[in-house]
Amino acid sequence: MTLYAAYASNLSPREMADRCPHSPLRGTGWLVGWRLTFGGEDHGWEGALPTVVEDPKSQVFVALYDVADADETKLDEWEGVNLRLYRKVRIRVQTLDGDVAATTYVLDAFEGGLPSARYLGILAEAADSAGAPDDYSAELRRRPCRSVGL
């Protein structure tokens, strides 16, 4: 099993159950010293793709999943590891029970670009369903974005 820290649409337990049916939700936590941002606009659907970058003044809410070996290959495919879109990195996650080591995916592209309004809505709903604080989801909904089709 690999402990995986999800920060975007994979925050949604429903989405993760579809993508990785053998990988239970373990809890939630924070990537302290990291910031949610977007990049790779030329690779994304409707706009830039989510990623995290180190930033000492920020933190990112994450859901922690115990990813079964049978699901890890599927998750790598979903995240575009084979296409070199995202790469796996080891990070520390702050939880109520203490810090834990986990794996997450980081976009292998330059930061910049705007996500679509629709995608930001998906991220905010995923954060809500994972139990993120209301102000975290609200901040996602307020982020600059582009209209679909522009």
C-alpha positions in Angstrom: 0.0 0.0 0.0 1.1 3.5 -0.8 -0.3 6.5 1.2 -1.5 9.0 -1.4 -2.3 12.7 -0.7 -5.0 13.9 -3.1 -5.5 17.7 -3.5 -7.7 18.2 -6.7 -10.6 16.2 -8.1 -9.2 13.1 -6.3 -10.3 14.8 -3.0 -13.7 13.4 -3.9 -14.3 10.0 -2.2 -16.7 9.2 -5.0 -14.2 9.9 -7.7 -11.5 7.9 -6.0 -13.9 5.0 -5.5 -14.4 4.9 -9.2 -10.7 5.4 -10.1 -9.2 3.2 -7.3 -11.9 0.9 -5.9 -9.5 -1.0 -3.6 -8.1 2.1 -2.0 -9.9 3.3 1.2 -9.9 6.9 2.5 -7.7 7.1 5.5 -8.3 10.7 6.6 -7.4 14.3 5.8 -4.6 16.7 6.4 -2.6 19.6 5.2 0.5 20.1 3.0 2.0 22.8 5.0 4.5 24.9 3.1 2.8 24.1 -0.3 0.4 26.1 -2.5 -2.3 25.0 -4.9 -1.7 26.5 -8.3 -2.2 25.8 -12.0 0.0 25.2 -15.0 0.3 23.3 -18.2 -2.5 25.2 -19.9 -1.6 23.7 -23.2 -2.1 20.2 -21.8 -5.4 20.7 -20.0 -8.9 20.3 -20.9 -10.6 23.7 -20.9 -7.6 25.4 -19.2 -4.7 24.9 -16.8 -4.2 21.8 -14.7 -3.9 21.8 -10.9 -0.6 21.2 -9.1 1.2 22.1 -5.9 4.4 24.0 -5.5 6.4 24.7 -2.4 5.5 28.0 -0.7 6.4 28.6 3.0 3.3 30.9 3.6 0.7 28.5 2.2 -1.0 25.1 2.9 -3.1 22.8 0.8 -6.0 20.6 2.1 -5.5 16.9 1.1 -7.4 13.6 1.5 -5.2 10.6 2.3 -5.9 7.3 0.6 -4.3 3.9 1.2 -3.7 3.0 -2.5 -3.6 -0.7 -3.1 -1.0 -2.0 -5.4 -3.7 -3.0 -7.9 -4.9 0.6 -8.0 -1.6 2.4 -8.1 -1.0 1.7 -11.8 -4.5 3.0 -12.6 -3.9 6.1 -10.6 -0.5 6.7 -12.4 -2.3 6.4 -15.7 -5.1 8.7 -14.6 -2.5 11.3 -13.6 -0.5 11.0 -16.8 2.7 9.7 -15.3 3.4 7.6 -18.4 3.0 10.7 -20.5 5.3 12.7 -18.2 2.4 15.1 -17.5 2.7 14.5 -13.7 5.4 13.0 -11.6 5.2 11.4 -8.2 6.9 13.1 -5.3 7.2 12.3 -1.6 5.8 14.9 0.8 4.9 15.2 4.5 1.3 15.7 5.5 0.2 17.3 8.7 -2.7 15.4 10.3 -4.4 15.6 13.7 -2.4 12.5 14.6 0.9 13.9 13.6 2.9 14.1 10.4 2.9 11.3 7.9 4.9 10.6 4.7 2.8 10.3 1.5 3.1 10.4 -2.3 1.4 13.0 -4.4 1.5 14.1 -8.1 3.1 17.3 -9.3 2.6 18.7 -12.7 5.7 18.6 -14.8 5.1 21.9 -16.5 5.5 25.6 -15.9 3.2 27.3 -13.4 0.8 29.7 -15.0 -2.5 29.8 -16.8 -6.1 29.7 -15.6 -8.3 26.7 -15.0 -11.8 26.7 -16.3 -14.7 27.9 -14.1 -16.3 24.5 -14.5 -13.1 22.8 -13.3 -12.8 25.1 -10.3 -16.4 24.1 -9.4 -15.4 20.4 -9.6 -12.4 21.1 -7.3 -14.5 23.0 -4.8 -17.2 20.2 -4.7 -14.5 17.6 -4.2 -13.0 19.6 -1.3 -16.5 19.9 0.2 -17.1 16.2 -0.1 -13.7 15.4 1.6 -14.6 17.7 4.5 -12.4 20.7 3.7 -13.1 23.8 5.8 -15.7 26.1 4.3 -13.2 28.9 3.8 -10.9 26.6 1.8 -13.7 25.6 -0.6 -14.9 29.2 -0.9 -11.4 30.4 -1.8 -11.3 27.8 -4.6 -14.6 29.2 -5.9 -13.1 32.8 -5.9 -10.0 31.9 -7.8 -9.4 33.6 -11.2 -10.6 31.4 -14.0 -11.6 31.3 -17.6 -15.0 30.7 -19.1 -15.4 27.4 -20.9 -14.8 27.7 -24.6 -12.6 30.8 -24.5 
